[in-house]
Amino acid sequence: MKKIIIASLFLMAACKGEKKKEAVIQKEPLPKEMAAAENKPNESEEAKKWLGKSIKNYFKEDLRSLDKEMQKITTQEYYEYKTDAMNVDMDVDGSLTLKEFQNKWKGKFDTGKAGINSGFLISGQDWINIEVRNCDLKSSSDNNYVFNVVLADDGFKAKYLRQVKVIKTDHQFLIADVIEEE
């Protein structure tokens, strides 16, 4: 009987010790989690700065270089999608009808907010001086950042409200989608 009582006491003491260790382990974040938590705010700021600079540089480019510049700052998939959207029902090689465009891209993008027959980032064909007026982080997860962006051209008294999705892939930021709110 004494052996059972002593064994029970040792067992209870051992269980209490394990619970304390578990509590300590659960409270302390893993080094990887700490690094990710510390880097996220900085990374979203980096994405924001990159986006502002990329938009500014894009609109400063010579008109003949805009297509190449767009390819440099967008994912390949978004580039193809937006090119299709700009050319819907146009008399150019590879042009799609609206229905063909919607069927091709419906599972990957919101085709209703693609900016059909309008340019990249703005709906105007001409501009004088495009500026990024606001660029606020709307949401982020993993390496995806969505920004509410207001572009303005005071020369034409135009404002463009956009949601721009930026992803980080292979240590670089790229535009993965632009949702046109107008």
C-alpha positions, 0 to 999 in steps of 0.5 A, a space after each residue: 500500500 505504501 508503495 502505491 501511495 509513493 508511486 502515486 505521489 511521484 506520478 502526480 509530481 511528474 505530471 505537474 512538471 510536464 504541464 508547467 513545461 508545456 505552458 512555457 513552450 506554448 507561451 514562447 513563440 518559435 524563432 521562425 514565427 518571431 522573425 515572420 512577425 517582425 518582417 511582415 510590417 517591413 515587407 508591406 512597407 517595402 511592397 508599398 514603396 515598390 508599388 509607388 515607385 513602379 507606377 511613377 516609373 511606368 508613367 514616365 516611360 516613353 510610349 513605345 516602352 510601356 508594354 515592356 515596362 508593364 511586363 517588368 512590373 506584373 506577373 506573366 499571368 496578369 500581363 496576359 489577362 490585362 492585354 486580353 482585356 485591353 483588346 476585347 472586340 478590337 480588330 487585332 490579332 488574338 483579340 477575344 470577344 467579351 464572352 471569350 474573355 470572360 470564359 477564359 479568365 473567369 476562374 482566376 480574375 474578376 472579369 467585371 473589374 478588368 478595365 475592358 478596353 482601357 489601359 493599364 492602371 488608368 482608363 484614360 488613353 492620354 495623361 499629363 502627369 500621373 501621381 500616386 495620391 494614396 496607397 494604403 494597405 488594405 490586407 495582407 497574407 503570406 506574400 500577398 498585399 492588396 493596396 487601395 490606390 488613388 492615382 490622379 492626373 491634375 492636367 486632365 482633372 482625373 482620379 482613378 481608384 484601384 485595388 492593386 494586388 502585389 505579390 512577392 515571388 523570387 525576392 521581388 514584388 510584382 503586380 498580380 491584379 488591378 481591380 478597377 472600381 469605376 
